Amino acid sequence: MKIKLSKSQWEEMGKKANWVKESQGRMDREEIENYTTTGAPLTKTPQRKQFVVRIDCEGAAFNPDPSTELYRLLEEIKTKVMAGEFSGNLLDVNGNTVGEFKLK
């Protein structure tokens, strides 16, 4: 729901709702965006962490059946994560870089 208010109306509402203390004066745009139209403070959504794995399966190590090499790479990731390593490059059995993993 959108409500049109003048600046002075907005400031007066802010003072009544304790968004702005008398001594603070006007709210800046960043402060205004932290409140809903009901006056309740917005809660920031925590940023989600992601664990991202990228593996390019085009090389000779993946032919004719990629399952063996994929299994080996996933086991390597598991071993590194268990050791506290949360990012790194992935090398195929031939020593070529074929991907990466990282915690974002």
SULMOPE-V929913 format. One record per residue. BURIAL is + if it has 24 or more other ideal C-beta (glycine too) atoms within 12 Angstrom, else -. Layout:
BURIAL
BURIAL
This chain:
-
-
-
-
-
-
-
-
-
+
-
-
-
+
-
-
-
-
+
+
-
-
-
-
-
-
-
-
-
-
-
-
-
-
-
-
-
-
-
-
-
-
-
-
-
-
-
-
-
-
-
-
+
-
+
-
-
-
-
-
+
+
-
-
-
-
-
-
+
+
-
-
+
-
-
+
+
-
-
+
-
-
-
-
-
-
-
-
-
+
-
+
-
-
-
-
-
+
+
-
+
-
-
-
